[in-house]
Amino acid sequence: MKRYIYVFIILIFALSLAFTLIKPFVADVYFKYGKDALSKGEFDIALSNFNMAIRINPKESSYYKNRAQCYAEMNNLSSSFLDLITGLSINPNDTRFIRNSFYVYYLLASKDPFYIPITKAMFLNTKKRYSTDVGVLVDIAKYEKVLGWEGDYSTSLMEIEKLRPDILKWHPDLLD
């Protein structure tokens, strides 16, 4: 009888460990389905999949960024902004998350003037923090140009010119 109890305990432990190891993969599957649906404009399906991915693995910042984009596309701007803040709080030094969030901030600022100062502050802080990263500066400049923020865009161009003047002559997002 004791032997069966030990086998049962080991079995429960093994299943628990297996589930813990599999959870991130399951969350990634939901995330992939969410990204696919988002790219097709199927926002309700995307949102459902992002919600499942976050429920399974709430510590993955990219899930929040993509759900934030989905919310922004659905005009649920406050939820979008909250997801951006949540994703950034998971790992404030995640350059990938920061760069990938520029488009969502652009959506927020283009849809509601309330988010313009928030987006400008985010762009300015990011430009200061990554002042030698030309890729970051170009990405931000692209959105400043589209949003019509001429002063901010001119400042970005000057910073880019200091680092890589050649980019201003050929980069498609910076040509007039």
C-alpha positions in Angstrom: 0.0 0.0 0.0 2.8 2.4 0.9 4.4 1.7 -2.5 1.2 2.7 -4.3 1.1 6.0 -2.4 4.7 6.8 -3.3 4.0 6.0 -7.0 0.9 8.1 -6.9 2.8 11.0 -5.3 5.6 10.7 -7.9 3.0 10.6 -10.7 1.3 13.7 -9.4 4.6 15.5 -9.1 5.6 14.4 -12.6 2.3 15.6 -14.1 2.6 18.9 -12.3 6.2 19.4 -13.5 5.2 18.5 -17.1 2.3 21.0 -17.1 4.6 23.7 -15.7 7.1 23.1 -18.5 4.4 22.9 -21.2 2.5 26.1 -20.1 4.7 28.6 -22.0 4.4 26.6 -25.2 0.6 26.4 -24.9 0.5 30.2 -24.3 2.7 30.7 -27.4 0.3 28.8 -29.5 -2.6 31.0 -28.4 -0.4 34.0 -29.0 0.4 32.9 -32.5 -3.2 32.4 -33.3 -3.9 35.9 -31.9 -1.2 37.4 -34.1 -2.6 35.7 -37.1 -6.2 36.9 -36.4 -4.9 40.4 -35.7 -3.1 40.5 -39.0 -6.4 39.5 -40.7 -8.4 42.2 -38.8 -10.3 39.5 -36.9 -10.0 41.5 -33.6 -12.5 39.5 -31.5 -10.7 36.2 -32.3 -7.3 37.9 -31.7 -8.4 39.3 -28.4 -9.7 36.0 -27.2 -6.4 34.3 -28.0 -4.3 37.0 -26.4 -6.5 36.8 -23.3 -5.8 33.0 -23.1 -2.1 33.5 -23.7 -1.9 36.1 -20.9 -4.0 33.9 -18.6 -1.6 31.0 -19.1 1.6 33.1 -19.0 1.1 36.6 -17.5 4.8 37.3 -17.4 5.4 37.6 -21.2 5.4 41.3 -22.2 4.9 40.7 -25.9 1.5 39.3 -25.2 0.5 42.6 -23.7 1.9 44.6 -26.5 -0.1 42.7 -29.1 -3.3 42.8 -27.0 -2.7 46.5 -26.6 -2.6 46.8 -30.4 -5.7 44.8 -30.7 -7.5 47.0 -28.2 -6.3 50.1 -30.0 -7.6 48.8 -33.3 -11.0 48.1 -31.6 -10.9 51.7 -30.2 -10.7 50.5 -26.6 -7.9 53.0 -26.0 -7.8 52.9 -22.2 -7.4 49.1 -22.2 -4.7 49.5 -24.8 -2.8 52.0 -22.8 -3.1 49.8 -19.6 -1.7 46.9 -21.5 1.3 49.0 -22.6 2.0 50.0 -19.0 1.6 46.4 -17.8 3.9 45.0 -20.5 6.5 47.6 -19.8 6.3 46.9 -16.0 7.1 43.2 -16.6 10.5 44.2 -18.0 11.3 47.9 -18.2 14.6 47.2 -20.0 13.0 45.1 -22.8 14.1 47.1 -25.9 12.1 44.8 -28.1 8.9 45.6 -26.3 9.7 49.3 -26.3 10.4 49.4 -30.0 7.4 47.2 -30.9 5.1 49.5 -28.8 5.8 52.6 -31.0 3.0 51.6 -33.4 0.5 51.2 -30.6 1.4 54.6 -29.2 1.0 56.0 -32.7 -2.5 54.5 -32.9 -3.4 56.0 -29.5 -2.2 59.5 -30.4 -3.9 59.4 -33.9 -7.2 58.3 -32.4 -7.6 60.5 -29.3 -5.8 63.8 -28.5 -5.7 62.7 -24.9 -2.9 60.4 -25.8 -0.8 62.9 -27.7 1.2 64.2 -24.7 1.6 60.6 -23.4 2.9 59.5 -26.7 5.2 62.5 -27.0 6.6 61.9 -23.6 7.2 58.2 -24.3 9.0 59.0 -27.6 11.1 61.7 -25.9 12.1 59.5 -23.0 12.9 56.7 -25.4 15.0 59.0 -27.6 17.0 60.1 -24.5 17.4 56.6 -23.2 18.5 55.2 -26.6 20.2 58.3 -28.0 22.8 56.3 -29.9 20.5 53.7 -31.3 19.8 54.9 -34.9 17.1 52.2 -35.4 15.1 53.5 -32.4 15.5 57.1 -33.6 14.4 56.2 -37.1 11.3 54.3 -35.9 10.2 57.2 -33.7 10.9 59.8 -36.4 8.7 57.8 -38.8 5.7 58.1 -36.4 6.5 61.8 -35.6 6.4 62.5 -39.4 3.1 60.7 -39.9 1.5 62.4 -36.9 2.6 65.8 -38.2 4.8 66.7 -35.3 7.3 68.7 -37.3 9.3 70.1 -34.3 9.8 66.6 -32.8 10.5 65.1 -36.3 13.1 67.8 -37.0 14.9 67.1 -33.7 14.9 63.4 -34.5 16.4 64.0 -37.9 19.2 66.1 -36.4 20.0 63.3 -33.9 20.0 60.8 -36.7 22.2 63.0 -38.8 24.8 63.2 -36.0 25.0 59.4 -35.9 24.4 58.3 -39.5 23.9 61.1 -42.0 23.7 58.6 -44.9 20.4 57.2 -43.6 18.6 60.5 -44.3 19.4 60.1 -48.0 18.1 56.6 -48.5 15.7 55.4 -45.7 12.2 55.3 -47.1 10.5 56.5 -43.9 12.7 59.6 -43.8 12.5 60.8 -47.4 10.1 63.5 -48.3 
